[in-house]
Amino acid sequence: MTDEITTFLPLPLPLPKHNLLNNEILLESLIHDFCLEENLDGLYYCNLCKQYVQAKQKTIICLPLPR
């Protein structure tokens, strides 16, 4: 696991969905989607279990966002 500090969050705007009221996109929804765990391509060697495993990536916001 590595720690990386990022000052700005690249939050791409999704295409409007038909179920959104007035085609509004909420910041909370963008942040939620940005922080979802996702599988990385290929297998990576795990130093703990000494095997090749499917790697995952997850972003965690640990400091409050500036207002």
GIRA-V226120 format. One record per backbone hydrogen bond with DSSP energy under -0.5 kcal/mol. CO is the residue of the C=O (numbers start at 1). NH is the residue of the N-H. If there is no record, write none. Layout:
# GIRA-V226120
CO,NH ; CO,NH
This chain:
# GIRA-V226120
4,6 ; 8,10 ; 9,11 ; 10,12 ; 12,14 ; 17,20 ; 20,23 ; 21,24 ; 24,26 ; 26,30 ; 27,31 ; 28,32 ; 29,33 ; 30,34 ; 31,35 ; 33,36 ; 38,57 ; 42,55 ; 44,53 ; 45,47 ; 46,50 ; 46,51 ; 51,46 ; 51,53 ; 53,44 ; 53,55 ; 55,40 ; 57,38 ; 60,62
